[in-house]
Every structure is written in structure tokens, then in C-alpha cells.
Amino acid sequence: MKCSIKGCPGEYEERFIVHTTRYKGEVVVIDNVPAEVCSFCGDVLLKPETVRQIEELLRTTKKPASTVPLYEFA
């Protein structure tokens, strides 16, 4: 599928990404999220069912699989 960004000549291709979001004031990093990524500009699209799965994961998971350091840009 052609990229939805105006003027971008790229095409979306399926990849697995690292998705970062905030949930209840915490930064959450989710690895291996299926997404459509533009081969030219890097625009990312998530399917509605993927977003629903992420929301469910955040609501029901009590403890992360691992933790990572968080740095703030001053």
C-alpha cells in the first residue's frame, strides 16, 4: 500500500516494531508489535485490532517482562 503522507513515494511493508506509550503516568515499551511501516519516510500504521490488543495488554498485565532505564532530555 502506498504511503499516506503527502508527497512520500514510499510503500508500507509489514514489520515488527518497538512501540512506546504512556499509561497511567508511566512510560511503557512494548516489543514485537506488528505494524505497517513506510519504507521511505518511516511512517507507522497500527491496525485497529493491534491497538485493541495493546490496550488489553496494558489493562490486564500486572508486571512487565523486564524493565529498562529511562533518561530524560534536559
Helices and strands as residue ranges (DSSP letters): E 12-23, E 26-38, E 44-45, H 48-60
